[in-house]
Structure formats: C-alpha cells, structure tokens
Amino acid sequence: MHKIIWIFIFSMLTFHSMAQEKIVQTAGRDQLGEFAPKFAALNDDVLFGEVWSRTDRLGLRDRSLVTVTSLISQGITDNSLVFHLQSARKNGITRTEIAEIITHIAFYAGWPKAWAAFNLAKGVWADDAAGEDARAAFQREMIFPIGEPNTAYAQYFIGQSYLAPISREQVSVSNVTFEPRCRNNWHIHRASSGGGQMLIGVAGRGWYQEEGKPAVEILPGTVIHIPAGVKHWHGAAADSWFAHLAFEIPGENTANEWLEPVSDEAYDQLSK
C-alpha cells in the first residue's frame, strides 16, 4: 500500500501517520458568532473542520486550486479571495503557477475577472520574485529536478522544502531540496529489522545531526548513513540552498516517528 502513495523521503509511513491534522478555523465565530452562530459553525466546523480536512481524498493544494478558480469564476474578489490566495500560497502554489492559473481562467471566466484577481495575487506573492529566481539558479546547479513543494509534510518542517521522486523501483529514491534555513524536525526511522535511510549530497550545503553528536556538514558527494532507531534531523545551511538524494532502506514494520522541531537557537549555533 505504501509504495503507491506519494512517499516522502524519510520513511515509508503507515496510513494513519500520513493523515493530516484536522484544520482549525475560527473566522466564522470571530466575525459572525453572535450574529449568525449557525452559519459560523457550518463555516468553521463543517467547511473547514470536515471538508477541507479530508486530505486523504483531495490534498490541500488541489482544494486551494479548486476554491480559487471557483471564486474568480464568480467574480468574487473581496477578502475571501485574498484569504484563499494566501492559503493557496501556503499550500504550495507558486508565483509562476498562480499567474498561469489565472491566465487559464481568463479564457473561460472572463478577462475583467482575471484582471481583478491578478491585482490581488500580485500582493500575495509580492515577495516571491527573488525566491523564484534563486530556485531557478539552484536548479541549474544539479541534474536532478527540484520537484514540487512538499505540502503533505510541511507540518514537520521549518521553511520550504521540495520533493522530486527519482525512482520507486527496488529502492525508493527522492531528490529533496531545502531553501536556506529549511530543516526537518527531529525524527526516528523505526523498523523491527532493516530500515533506516542513506543521504547523498547533490548540490549546495546542508547539515545532518544525530542526537548527542555534533552536526555534520553535507556537501555534494557526502554520504550519510542513518540506521533505524537513531534520532536525527537534516536540512539546509543558513546561507545556502541544499539538495540531497534520499534512499529508503528496505525493512520490516517500517515507520517514521516525527518529534520536536529544531529550534532557531540550536540551529543558529551551527557555524555558517
């Protein structure tokens, strides 16, 4: 079952560990709780608490795409569209993608509606131009693709990461890219036998650290062996994009245990 699900780099997870946490929304009660309590409850508890939370059926990125398209098609360009554009960005839709999405919508929903939506989208993605250029420059440094934003496991990361599946035959291999300062939480690869992970640096500069040991710098060609049961984290250096190949080591009863984030204080102690 696990091999047919989009497997993230750190282990083949069980179905239950892959589920997203339930989305908590309070906008309805904050703005209409006294005036329209039933509507507020439907908005917060049903629309977001149930429908948006069914990520095992449709991911947050796709739900944002559907919602933004629906609002623009109806000519709704008020705060609700701004909110959903912000959510779309948070859920992994890039500046380049939203420009193409609205352009496509224009031919079906109308040119004036697209103009109005672009005016809002420019504000939401205003600070992304530099990031888009930096990502494009980093892509030119390596032969493997950067891939798509890692929205499915964003809750276990500080910063933005990207995933590009390289192979799902024999051994699961992914290219994982981290923006500067991005790192995953402390975590442990569990297995009753075998299991664990191997990392190979591809481009940029990053860090790997096991609990109780100094951090190890990862450069292109660096190989890191991670046995099952070892608490660790890895990610980019503060001043560099970083990418590594992640090889999942086959084992029995494999699972990934996500733990606490790597604090800014601990991360900033690493030499730059």
SEDORO-535470 format. One record per residue: residue number from 1; residue in one letter; chain; x, y, z of N, C-alpha, C in turn. Coordinates in nm, 2 decimals. Last residue first. Example, Ala and Ser with C-alpha at 12.3 -4.5 7.8 and 13.67 -1.06 7.14 Angstrom:
REM residues 2
2,s,A,1.28,-0.22,0.71,1.37,-0.11,0.71,1.29,0.00,0.79
1,a,A,1.32,-0.57,0.78,1.23,-0.45,0.78,1.32,-0.33,0.78
This chain:
REM residues 272
272,k,A,2.84,2.91,1.02,2.79,2.94,0.88,2.90,2.92,0.78
271,s,A,2.80,2.66,1.27,2.88,2.76,1.20,2.83,2.78,1.06
270,l,A,2.51,2.66,1.48,2.59,2.59,1.38,2.67,2.70,1.30
269,q,A,2.34,2.81,1.63,2.47,2.78,1.69,2.56,2.71,1.59
268,d,A,2.10,2.82,1.50,2.19,2.93,1.48,2.32,2.91,1.55
267,y,A,1.98,2.58,1.60,2.02,2.59,1.46,2.12,2.70,1.44
266,a,A,1.91,2.65,1.86,2.01,2.54,1.83,2.06,2.55,1.69
265,e,A,1.74,2.87,1.81,1.85,2.88,1.90,1.96,2.78,1.87
264,d,A,1.53,2.76,1.66,1.62,2.86,1.60,1.75,2.88,1.68
263,s,A,1.51,2.40,1.71,1.48,2.54,1.75,1.58,2.63,1.67
262,v,A,1.36,2.16,1.53,1.50,2.21,1.57,1.48,2.36,1.59
261,p,A,1.05,2.02,1.67,1.13,2.10,1.57,1.27,2.13,1.63
260,e,A,1.01,1.68,1.79,1.01,1.82,1.81,1.09,1.89,1.70
259,l,A,0.92,1.41,1.57,0.94,1.46,1.70,0.95,1.62,1.70
258,w,A,0.79,1.13,1.40,0.82,1.28,1.39,0.82,1.33,1.54
257,e,A,0.88,0.83,1.30,0.83,0.90,1.42,0.88,1.04,1.42
256,n,A,0.79,0.61,1.05,0.86,0.73,1.08,0.80,0.80,1.20
255,a,A,0.84,0.26,0.98,0.75,0.38,1.01,0.84,0.49,1.05
254,t,A,0.84,-0.08,0.89,0.90,0.05,0.89,0.80,0.16,0.91
253,n,A,0.82,-0.37,0.91,0.75,-0.28,1.00,0.81,-0.14,1.01
252,e,A,1.14,-0.43,0.78,1.01,-0.48,0.82,0.95,-0.39,0.92
251,g,A,1.30,-0.27,0.50,1.30,-0.33,0.63,1.16,-0.38,0.66
250,p,A,1.51,-0.08,0.27,1.40,-0.18,0.30,1.41,-0.24,0.44
249,i,A,1.59,0.25,0.30,1.65,0.12,0.31,1.53,0.02,0.35
248,e,A,1.56,0.51,0.07,1.49,0.44,0.18,1.54,0.29,0.18
247,f,A,1.77,0.77,0.01,1.74,0.63,-0.03,1.68,0.57,0.09
246,a,A,1.77,1.09,-0.12,1.73,1.01,0.00,1.70,0.87,-0.05
245,l,A,1.99,1.34,-0.23,1.92,1.22,-0.26,1.89,1.14,-0.13
244,h,A,1.96,1.69,-0.14,2.03,1.55,-0.13,1.93,1.45,-0.19
243,a,A,2.04,2.03,-0.16,1.96,1.92,-0.21,2.04,1.79,-0.18
242,f,A,2.00,2.38,-0.06,2.06,2.24,-0.04,1.97,2.14,-0.10
241,w,A,2.10,2.72,-0.04,2.01,2.62,-0.08,2.08,2.48,-0.07
240,s,A,2.26,2.89,0.23,2.27,2.81,0.11,2.15,2.73,0.08
239,d,A,2.29,2.99,0.48,2.32,3.08,0.37,2.32,3.01,0.24
238,a,A,2.23,2.80,0.67,2.16,2.92,0.67,2.18,3.01,0.55
237,a,A,2.19,2.47,0.51,2.27,2.57,0.58,2.19,2.71,0.58
236,a,A,1.91,2.25,0.53,2.00,2.34,0.46,2.08,2.43,0.56
235,g,A,1.89,1.93,0.70,1.84,2.04,0.63,1.95,2.13,0.57
234,h,A,1.80,1.68,0.94,1.88,1.73,0.84,1.82,1.85,0.77
233,w,A,1.81,1.49,1.25,1.75,1.59,1.16,1.85,1.62,1.05
232,h,A,1.75,1.21,1.47,1.83,1.29,1.39,1.75,1.40,1.32
231,k,A,1.78,0.90,1.64,1.71,1.03,1.64,1.80,1.13,1.57
230,v,A,1.77,0.58,1.52,1.86,0.69,1.56,1.79,0.82,1.54
229,g,A,1.62,0.37,1.42,1.63,0.39,1.57,1.71,0.51,1.61
228,a,A,1.83,0.26,1.15,1.69,0.27,1.22,1.71,0.29,1.36
227,p,A,2.11,0.47,1.05,2.05,0.34,1.10,1.91,0.36,1.15
226,i,A,2.21,0.64,0.80,2.12,0.67,0.91,2.06,0.53,0.95
225,h,A,2.49,0.77,0.64,2.42,0.65,0.67,2.34,0.67,0.80
224,i,A,2.57,1.00,0.39,2.53,0.99,0.53,2.45,0.86,0.55
223,v,A,2.81,1.13,0.18,2.72,1.02,0.21,2.70,1.01,0.36
222,t,A,2.88,1.40,-0.03,2.88,1.35,0.10,2.78,1.24,0.12
221,g,A,2.83,1.50,-0.29,2.91,1.38,-0.28,2.92,1.32,-0.14
220,p,A,2.81,1.83,-0.19,2.79,1.74,-0.30,2.88,1.62,-0.29
219,l,A,2.80,1.82,0.18,2.83,1.88,0.05,2.80,1.79,-0.06
218,i,A,2.70,1.86,0.51,2.68,1.78,0.39,2.71,1.86,0.26
217,e,A,2.85,1.86,0.83,2.83,1.93,0.70,2.81,1.83,0.59
216,v,A,2.70,1.75,1.12,2.80,1.71,1.02,2.76,1.79,0.89
215,a,A,2.69,1.84,1.47,2.63,1.84,1.33,2.74,1.82,1.23
214,p,A,2.79,1.62,1.74,2.80,1.75,1.66,2.73,1.73,1.52
213,k,A,2.54,1.43,1.92,2.66,1.44,1.85,2.67,1.58,1.77
212,g,A,2.29,1.41,2.04,2.41,1.39,2.13,2.54,1.40,2.06
211,e,A,2.13,1.29,1.76,2.11,1.34,1.89,2.24,1.31,1.97
210,e,A,2.29,1.39,1.45,2.23,1.29,1.54,2.23,1.34,1.68
209,q,A,2.25,1.60,1.17,2.29,1.58,1.31,2.22,1.47,1.38
208,y,A,2.36,1.76,0.88,2.30,1.64,0.94,2.34,1.63,1.08
207,w,A,2.32,2.03,0.66,2.36,1.98,0.78,2.29,1.85,0.81
206,g,A,2.45,2.17,0.34,2.35,2.14,0.44,2.41,2.08,0.57
205,r,A,2.48,2.33,0.03,2.54,2.29,0.16,2.43,2.27,0.26
204,g,A,2.46,2.24,-0.32,2.45,2.33,-0.21,2.52,2.28,-0.09
203,a,A,2.37,1.91,-0.42,2.41,2.05,-0.45,2.39,2.13,-0.33
202,v,A,2.38,1.64,-0.31,2.37,1.67,-0.46,2.42,1.81,-0.49
201,g,A,2.46,1.40,-0.07,2.46,1.54,-0.11,2.46,1.56,-0.26
200,i,A,2.27,1.13,0.01,2.39,1.17,-0.07,2.37,1.31,-0.11
199,l,A,2.16,0.92,0.28,2.15,1.05,0.21,2.28,1.07,0.13
198,m,A,1.97,0.64,0.37,2.10,0.69,0.33,2.08,0.82,0.25
197,q,A,1.79,0.49,0.65,1.80,0.58,0.53,1.94,0.61,0.50
196,g,A,1.59,0.23,0.80,1.69,0.34,0.80,1.69,0.41,0.67
195,g,A,1.57,-0.13,0.76,1.52,0.00,0.76,1.63,0.10,0.77
194,g,A,1.61,-0.42,0.96,1.65,-0.34,0.85,1.61,-0.20,0.87
193,s,A,1.33,-0.48,1.18,1.46,-0.52,1.12,1.48,-0.44,0.99
192,s,A,1.14,-0.30,1.27,1.17,-0.42,1.35,1.30,-0.49,1.30
191,a,A,1.19,0.05,1.26,1.18,-0.08,1.19,1.21,-0.19,1.29
190,r,A,1.18,0.40,1.23,1.16,0.28,1.31,1.15,0.16,1.21
189,h,A,1.36,0.68,1.22,1.31,0.58,1.13,1.30,0.45,1.22
188,i,A,1.28,0.98,1.39,1.34,0.85,1.40,1.28,0.76,1.30
187,h,A,1.36,1.34,1.41,1.27,1.22,1.38,1.35,1.09,1.39
186,w,A,1.33,1.69,1.43,1.40,1.56,1.48,1.30,1.45,1.45
185,n,A,1.21,1.84,1.13,1.21,1.81,1.27,1.30,1.70,1.31
184,n,A,1.41,1.97,0.86,1.30,1.89,0.92,1.31,1.88,1.07
183,r,A,1.48,2.31,0.75,1.52,2.18,0.81,1.40,2.11,0.86
182,c,A,1.59,2.60,0.59,1.49,2.50,0.60,1.55,2.37,0.66
181,r,A,1.80,2.78,0.54,1.75,2.77,0.68,1.64,2.66,0.69
180,p,A,1.73,2.80,0.20,1.82,2.83,0.31,1.74,2.84,0.44
179,e,A,1.52,2.52,0.09,1.56,2.66,0.08,1.65,2.69,0.20
178,f,A,1.60,2.19,-0.01,1.56,2.28,0.10,1.60,2.42,0.07
177,t,A,1.50,1.90,-0.19,1.56,2.04,-0.19,1.51,2.12,-0.08
176,v,A,1.55,1.57,-0.27,1.49,1.66,-0.17,1.57,1.79,-0.17
175,n,A,1.49,1.31,-0.47,1.57,1.43,-0.46,1.49,1.53,-0.37
174,s,A,1.45,0.97,-0.37,1.39,1.10,-0.39,1.50,1.21,-0.39
173,v,A,1.39,0.63,-0.40,1.49,0.73,-0.41,1.42,0.86,-0.44
172,s,A,1.33,0.31,-0.29,1.27,0.44,-0.30,1.38,0.55,-0.29
171,v,A,1.44,0.03,-0.47,1.46,0.11,-0.35,1.40,0.25,-0.38
170,q,A,1.27,-0.11,-0.67,1.37,-0.17,-0.59,1.39,-0.09,-0.46
169,e,A,1.13,0.19,-0.79,1.16,0.05,-0.81,1.28,0.01,-0.72
168,r,A,1.09,0.46,-0.78,1.01,0.38,-0.68,1.03,0.23,-0.71
167,s,A,1.30,0.74,-0.82,1.27,0.60,-0.85,1.19,0.54,-0.74
166,i,A,1.26,1.02,-0.77,1.35,0.97,-0.87,1.33,0.83,-0.92
165,p,A,1.04,1.27,-0.68,1.06,1.13,-0.68,1.15,1.09,-0.80
164,a,A,1.12,1.56,-0.53,1.12,1.51,-0.67,1.14,1.36,-0.66
163,l,A,1.01,1.82,-0.32,1.03,1.68,-0.34,1.02,1.64,-0.49
162,y,A,1.11,2.09,-0.11,1.06,2.04,-0.23,1.10,1.89,-0.25
161,s,A,1.04,2.32,0.17,1.12,2.21,0.10,1.04,2.16,-0.02
160,q,A,1.06,2.61,0.36,1.01,2.54,0.24,1.10,2.43,0.19
159,g,A,1.04,2.61,0.73,1.09,2.66,0.60,1.03,2.57,0.48
158,i,A,1.05,2.33,0.92,1.06,2.48,0.93,1.12,2.53,0.80
157,f,A,0.83,2.05,0.90,0.95,2.13,0.86,0.94,2.27,0.91
156,y,A,0.60,1.92,0.94,0.72,1.86,1.01,0.85,1.93,0.97
155,q,A,0.41,2.03,0.79,0.40,2.05,0.93,0.52,2.00,1.01
154,a,A,0.46,1.95,0.53,0.51,2.08,0.57,0.50,2.10,0.72
153,y,A,0.39,1.72,0.40,0.47,1.71,0.52,0.52,1.84,0.58
152,a,A,0.26,1.81,0.17,0.20,1.70,0.25,0.27,1.69,0.39
151,t,A,0.41,2.00,0.04,0.30,2.04,0.12,0.25,1.93,0.22
150,n,A,0.67,2.05,-0.09,0.64,1.94,-0.01,0.53,1.98,0.09
149,p,A,0.66,2.16,-0.43,0.66,2.19,-0.29,0.61,2.08,-0.20
148,e,A,0.82,1.94,-0.67,0.71,2.02,-0.62,0.72,2.05,-0.47
147,g,A,1.15,1.96,-0.82,1.02,1.89,-0.79,0.92,1.99,-0.74
146,i,A,1.42,1.98,-0.90,1.38,2.03,-0.76,1.24,1.97,-0.72
145,p,A,1.58,1.71,-1.08,1.48,1.82,-1.06,1.45,1.86,-0.92
144,f,A,1.93,1.67,-1.11,1.80,1.62,-1.07,1.70,1.73,-1.05
143,i,A,2.16,1.80,-1.17,2.09,1.73,-1.28,1.96,1.68,-1.24
142,m,A,2.23,2.14,-1.06,2.22,2.00,-1.04,2.14,1.93,-1.15
141,e,A,2.23,2.41,-1.10,2.35,2.35,-1.03,2.34,2.20,-1.03
140,r,A,1.99,2.50,-1.19,2.09,2.49,-1.29,2.22,2.42,-1.23
139,q,A,1.85,2.52,-0.95,1.82,2.41,-1.04,1.93,2.39,-1.14
138,f,A,1.94,2.77,-0.86,1.99,2.65,-0.79,1.96,2.52,-0.88
137,a,A,1.81,2.94,-1.03,1.95,2.94,-1.03,2.00,2.81,-0.97
136,a,A,1.54,2.89,-0.95,1.58,2.86,-1.09,1.74,2.85,-1.10
135,r,A,1.56,2.99,-0.69,1.53,2.85,-0.71,1.57,2.81,-0.85
134,a,A,1.60,3.26,-0.73,1.70,3.18,-0.66,1.68,3.03,-0.68
133,d,A,1.37,3.33,-0.86,1.50,3.34,-0.93,1.60,3.26,-0.87
132,e,A,1.18,3.29,-0.66,1.17,3.22,-0.79,1.30,3.22,-0.86
131,g,A,1.27,3.47,-0.47,1.27,3.33,-0.44,1.27,3.24,-0.57
130,a,A,1.22,3.71,-0.59,1.36,3.68,-0.56,1.37,3.53,-0.54
129,a,A,0.94,3.70,-0.60,1.02,3.71,-0.72,1.16,3.67,-0.70
128,d,A,0.79,3.70,-0.37,0.84,3.57,-0.42,0.93,3.58,-0.54
127,d,A,0.66,3.91,-0.26,0.80,3.89,-0.22,0.86,3.76,-0.27
126,a,A,0.40,3.90,-0.36,0.49,4.01,-0.39,0.63,3.99,-0.36
125,w,A,0.18,3.73,-0.36,0.31,3.68,-0.40,0.42,3.78,-0.42
124,v,A,-0.02,3.91,-0.29,0.00,3.79,-0.20,0.14,3.73,-0.23
123,g,A,-0.01,4.11,-0.49,0.01,4.14,-0.35,0.05,4.02,-0.26
122,k,A,-0.09,3.96,-0.71,0.04,4.03,-0.71,0.08,4.07,-0.57
121,a,A,-0.35,3.88,-0.65,-0.24,3.78,-0.64,-0.10,3.85,-0.64
120,l,A,-0.49,4.12,-0.69,-0.48,4.07,-0.56,-0.36,3.97,-0.55
119,n,A,-0.46,4.16,-0.97,-0.43,4.27,-0.88,-0.41,4.22,-0.73
118,f,A,-0.56,3.92,-1.07,-0.42,3.94,-1.07,-0.38,4.05,-0.98
117,a,A,-0.84,3.96,-1.03,-0.77,3.85,-0.95,-0.62,3.88,-0.95
116,a,A,-0.89,4.16,-1.21,-0.91,4.18,-1.07,-0.84,4.08,-0.98
115,w,A,-0.82,4.02,-1.45,-0.75,4.14,-1.41,-0.77,4.17,-1.26
114,a,A,-1.02,3.81,-1.44,-0.88,3.78,-1.43,-0.79,3.90,-1.39
113,k,A,-1.25,3.96,-1.48,-1.23,3.89,-1.36,-1.09,3.85,-1.34
112,p,A,-1.20,4.06,-1.74,-1.21,4.16,-1.63,-1.19,4.08,-1.49
111,w,A,-1.21,3.82,-1.90,-1.09,3.90,-1.88,-1.10,3.99,-1.77
110,g,A,-1.37,3.51,-1.80,-1.38,3.65,-1.84,-1.25,3.73,-1.81
109,a,A,-1.36,3.23,-1.77,-1.45,3.31,-1.68,-1.46,3.46,-1.72
108,y,A,-1.20,3.13,-1.98,-1.33,3.07,-1.95,-1.42,3.15,-1.86
107,f,A,-0.97,3.28,-1.99,-1.04,3.24,-2.12,-1.17,3.18,-2.10
106,a,A,-0.89,3.31,-1.73,-0.94,3.43,-1.80,-1.02,3.39,-1.93
105,i,A,-0.79,3.07,-1.64,-0.92,3.11,-1.60,-0.98,3.22,-1.69
104,h,A,-0.53,3.11,-1.74,-0.61,3.00,-1.80,-0.76,3.03,-1.76
103,t,A,-0.44,3.31,-1.58,-0.44,3.33,-1.72,-0.53,3.23,-1.79
102,i,A,-0.45,3.19,-1.33,-0.54,3.30,-1.36,-0.55,3.33,-1.51
101,i,A,-0.24,2.99,-1.37,-0.38,2.95,-1.34,-0.48,3.06,-1.37
100,e,A,-0.02,3.15,-1.42,-0.07,3.06,-1.52,-0.21,3.02,-1.50
99,a,A,0.01,3.27,-1.17,0.00,3.35,-1.29,-0.06,3.27,-1.40
98,i,A,0.04,3.05,-1.00,-0.08,3.12,-0.99,-0.10,3.22,-1.11
97,e,A,0.29,2.95,-1.09,0.17,2.87,-1.11,0.05,2.95,-1.10
96,t,A,0.47,3.16,-1.01,0.46,3.12,-1.15,0.33,3.05,-1.18
95,r,A,0.43,3.14,-0.74,0.40,3.26,-0.81,0.38,3.24,-0.96
94,t,A,0.29,2.82,-0.64,0.39,2.92,-0.66,0.35,3.04,-0.73
93,i,A,0.12,2.65,-0.39,0.11,2.71,-0.53,0.20,2.82,-0.54
92,g,A,0.14,2.56,-0.13,0.24,2.52,-0.22,0.22,2.57,-0.37
91,n,A,-0.02,2.65,0.07,-0.04,2.51,0.04,0.05,2.47,-0.08
90,k,A,0.04,2.92,0.08,0.08,2.84,0.19,0.08,2.69,0.15
89,r,A,-0.10,2.99,-0.16,0.05,3.01,-0.15,0.10,2.92,-0.04
88,a,A,-0.36,2.93,-0.08,-0.30,2.86,-0.19,-0.15,2.87,-0.19
87,s,A,-0.39,3.12,0.13,-0.39,2.97,0.16,-0.33,2.89,0.05
86,q,A,-0.39,3.35,-0.02,-0.29,3.33,0.08,-0.28,3.18,0.12
85,l,A,-0.62,3.30,-0.17,-0.49,3.31,-0.24,-0.38,3.29,-0.14
84,h,A,-0.81,3.30,0.04,-0.78,3.17,-0.03,-0.66,3.18,-0.12
83,f,A,-0.79,3.57,0.12,-0.77,3.46,0.21,-0.73,3.34,0.14
82,v,A,-0.87,3.69,-0.12,-0.74,3.72,-0.07,-0.70,3.61,0.03
81,l,A,-1.13,3.60,-0.14,-1.04,3.56,-0.24,-0.90,3.58,-0.19
80,s,A,-1.24,3.73,0.09,-1.24,3.58,0.08,-1.15,3.53,-0.02
79,n,A,-1.23,4.00,0.03,-1.13,3.94,0.13,-1.13,3.79,0.13
78,d,A,-1.32,3.98,-0.32,-1.31,4.05,-0.19,-1.21,3.98,-0.10
77,t,A,-1.40,3.90,-0.56,-1.26,3.95,-0.55,-1.25,4.03,-0.42
76,i,A,-1.58,3.70,-0.75,-1.57,3.73,-0.61,-1.42,3.77,-0.59
75,g,A,-1.65,3.60,-1.00,-1.62,3.75,-0.99,-1.61,3.79,-0.85
74,q,A,-1.67,3.34,-1.03,-1.79,3.41,-0.99,-1.77,3.56,-0.98
73,s,A,-1.41,3.27,-1.09,-1.51,3.25,-1.20,-1.64,3.32,-1.17
72,i,A,-1.29,3.32,-0.85,-1.26,3.41,-0.96,-1.36,3.39,-1.07
71,l,A,-1.40,3.10,-0.70,-1.42,3.24,-0.66,-1.40,3.33,-0.77
70,s,A,-1.30,2.87,-0.84,-1.44,2.89,-0.83,-1.47,3.04,-0.79
69,t,A,-1.02,2.90,-0.82,-1.08,2.90,-0.95,-1.23,2.93,-0.94
68,v,A,-0.99,2.87,-0.54,-0.95,3.00,-0.61,-1.02,3.01,-0.75
67,t,A,-1.08,2.61,-0.51,-1.15,2.72,-0.45,-1.12,2.85,-0.52
66,v,A,-0.90,2.45,-0.66,-1.05,2.45,-0.69,-1.12,2.57,-0.64
65,l,A,-0.66,2.52,-0.53,-0.68,2.54,-0.67,-0.82,2.55,-0.71
64,s,A,-0.72,2.42,-0.27,-0.69,2.56,-0.29,-0.71,2.60,-0.44
63,r,A,-0.73,2.15,-0.33,-0.85,2.22,-0.28,-0.84,2.37,-0.29
62,d,A,-0.47,2.10,-0.41,-0.57,2.08,-0.50,-0.70,2.15,-0.46
61,r,A,-0.34,2.14,-0.16,-0.30,2.22,-0.27,-0.41,2.21,-0.38
60,l,A,-0.46,1.95,0.01,-0.48,2.10,0.04,-0.45,2.18,-0.09
59,g,A,-0.59,1.66,-0.17,-0.49,1.74,-0.09,-0.52,1.89,-0.08
58,l,A,-0.85,1.45,-0.12,-0.80,1.55,-0.20,-0.71,1.64,-0.12
57,r,A,-0.85,1.23,0.06,-0.93,1.22,-0.06,-0.88,1.33,-0.16
56,d,A,-0.71,1.30,0.28,-0.68,1.17,0.22,-0.75,1.15,0.09
55,t,A,-0.80,1.54,0.36,-0.69,1.54,0.27,-0.65,1.40,0.22
54,r,A,-1.04,1.66,0.47,-1.04,1.53,0.41,-0.93,1.52,0.31
53,s,A,-1.05,1.92,0.57,-0.97,1.83,0.64,-0.96,1.69,0.58
52,w,A,-1.25,2.05,0.42,-1.11,2.09,0.39,-1.01,1.99,0.46
51,v,A,-1.47,1.92,0.55,-1.45,1.91,0.41,-1.30,1.94,0.38
50,e,A,-1.44,1.97,0.84,-1.46,1.84,0.78,-1.42,1.83,0.63
49,g,A,-1.35,2.22,0.91,-1.32,2.11,1.00,-1.34,1.98,0.94
48,f,A,-1.44,2.38,0.70,-1.30,2.36,0.72,-1.27,2.24,0.81
47,l,A,-1.73,2.32,0.68,-1.65,2.35,0.57,-1.50,2.32,0.59
46,v,A,-1.78,2.25,0.97,-1.81,2.16,0.85,-1.72,2.19,0.73
45,d,A,-1.67,2.45,1.14,-1.67,2.30,1.18,-1.70,2.21,1.06
44,d,A,-1.69,2.70,1.02,-1.57,2.66,1.09,-1.56,2.51,1.11
43,n,A,-1.94,2.71,0.88,-1.81,2.76,0.82,-1.69,2.69,0.89
42,l,A,-2.12,2.62,1.07,-2.11,2.55,0.95,-1.97,2.58,0.88
41,a,A,-2.08,2.82,1.27,-2.05,2.68,1.30,-2.03,2.60,1.17
40,a,A,-2.18,3.04,1.13,-2.04,3.04,1.18,-1.99,2.90,1.21
39,f,A,-2.44,2.97,1.10,-2.35,2.99,0.98,-2.21,2.98,1.02
38,k,A,-2.52,2.98,1.37,-2.53,2.85,1.29,-2.44,2.86,1.17
37,p,A,-2.47,3.25,1.45,-2.40,3.14,1.51,-2.40,3.01,1.43
36,a,A,-2.47,3.53,1.36,-2.52,3.41,1.28,-2.44,3.29,1.33
35,f,A,-2.39,3.71,1.56,-2.50,3.75,1.47,-2.56,3.63,1.40
34,e,A,-2.19,3.59,1.71,-2.31,3.63,1.78,-2.43,3.66,1.68
33,g,A,-2.01,3.51,1.50,-2.05,3.41,1.61,-2.18,3.46,1.68
32,l,A,-1.89,3.63,1.30,-2.03,3.62,1.29,-2.09,3.53,1.40
31,q,A,-1.61,3.65,1.35,-1.68,3.76,1.28,-1.83,3.75,1.29
30,d,A,-1.54,3.42,1.50,-1.48,3.55,1.53,-1.56,3.67,1.47
29,r,A,-1.68,3.22,1.37,-1.72,3.26,1.51,-1.66,3.39,1.55
28,g,A,-1.54,3.22,1.12,-1.68,3.23,1.13,-1.73,3.28,1.27
27,a,A,-1.26,3.18,1.19,-1.31,3.31,1.13,-1.46,3.32,1.14
26,t,A,-1.15,2.96,1.29,-1.23,3.03,1.38,-1.29,3.16,1.32
25,q,A,-1.04,2.63,1.21,-1.08,2.76,1.16,-1.17,2.83,1.26
24,v,A,-0.81,2.37,1.18,-0.89,2.45,1.28,-0.91,2.59,1.22
23,i,A,-0.80,2.06,1.03,-0.78,2.21,1.01,-0.87,2.28,1.11
22,k,A,-0.64,1.78,1.16,-0.77,1.85,1.13,-0.74,2.00,1.13
21,e,A,-0.34,1.67,1.01,-0.41,1.71,1.13,-0.54,1.78,1.08
20,q,A,-0.33,1.41,0.76,-0.31,1.55,0.80,-0.39,1.57,0.93
19,a,A,-0.19,1.09,0.77,-0.31,1.17,0.77,-0.27,1.31,0.82
18,m,A,0.02,0.92,0.79,0.02,1.01,0.68,-0.09,1.11,0.68
17,s,A,-0.02,0.75,1.00,0.07,0.86,1.02,0.08,0.96,0.91
16,h,A,-0.20,0.57,0.89,-0.25,0.67,0.99,-0.15,0.78,1.01
15,f,A,-0.05,0.43,0.71,-0.16,0.51,0.66,-0.20,0.61,0.76
14,t,A,0.30,0.46,0.78,0.18,0.39,0.78,0.06,0.48,0.74
13,l,A,0.57,0.55,0.55,0.48,0.57,0.66,0.36,0.48,0.66
12,m,A,0.88,0.49,0.48,0.75,0.45,0.43,0.66,0.45,0.55
11,s,A,1.07,0.80,0.54,1.04,0.65,0.56,0.91,0.62,0.49
10,f,A,1.16,1.04,0.43,1.22,0.99,0.55,1.18,0.85,0.59
9,i,A,1.06,1.14,0.18,1.19,1.09,0.19,1.23,1.01,0.32
8,f,A,0.72,1.02,0.11,0.82,1.13,0.14,0.95,1.06,0.18
7,i,A,0.54,0.89,-0.15,0.62,0.86,-0.03,0.72,0.97,-0.01
6,w,A,0.23,0.87,-0.24,0.34,0.96,-0.26,0.43,0.96,-0.14
5,i,A,0.15,0.53,-0.26,0.12,0.66,-0.20,0.25,0.74,-0.22
4,i,A,0.24,0.29,-0.33,0.15,0.36,-0.43,0.11,0.49,-0.38
3,k,A,0.38,0.19,-0.12,0.45,0.22,-0.24,0.37,0.29,-0.34
2,h,A,0.20,0.12,0.08,0.28,0.24,0.10,0.34,0.28,-0.03
1,m,A,0.08,-0.12,0.00,0.00,0.00,0.00,0.09,0.12,0.00
